[in-house]
């Protein structure tokens, strides 16, 4: 299942790459892709508990990039 998000507050492409790498390491995430240019994030997951995964991703983002917010599309 793919989850698509609008991502706001990223300062640079390097920040996007680092965040993408951290999110991809979560056990529920099959793949993660963040585009700095389009301000979009796509997460592929096999988990049924989307709410828990989204909360986990939001917590990780707050820790690494406190000014970044995500909105499910």
N, C-alpha and C positions, 0 to 999 in steps of 0.2 A: 504494500500500500504506500502511495506517495502522499506526503503532506507538503503543501506549498505555503510559504510565508512571505510577507513583505518584511524586510529588515531595514531598520532606520538607525542612524547614528554611527555608522561605521566611518572611521577616519581615513582608512587607506586599504589598498588591496592586500597588503601584507597582513593587516589585522583580520581581514576576511579569510585569508588562507589559514592563519593560525586557529581561528575560531572553527573553521570547517574541519580541520584536523582533530581538534578536541571533541567536537560533536560526533565525528565518525568513530571515535573510540568507545562511545557508549555501547553497551552490549545489545540494546534494543535496536540500534541503528545499523541497517545494512549498508547504506551509503548516504553521504551528505554532500551537498553542493551549494556554495554561496557565491553569488555573482556581485562583486562590488559595483560594477557598472550599472546593472539593472536594479540593484537593491532587492534581490530575490534570494530565497533559500528554499531548496527542495531536499526533503528528508525521505529516504525510503526505509520502511520498517516492516517487520513481521508481527509486531505486538498488537494486541487487540485493545490494550489500555492506552489510548491516545492521550487522554488527559494527564496521566502520570508521566508519559514521555515528554509531553510539552512542558510540564512543570520542571522536569529534570533538565531539559534544554534551557529553559528560562533561567534557572538557578546557575547553570554553568556559564551562561552569557553574562549574568550579573557579576559573577566572580571575575571573569576574564576581561570583559568590556562593559563596565557599569553604565555607560551612556547609550548602549544599544538596546533597542526594543524590537520585538517581533509581533506580527499580527497574522493569524491564520487566514488564508485566502479561501 
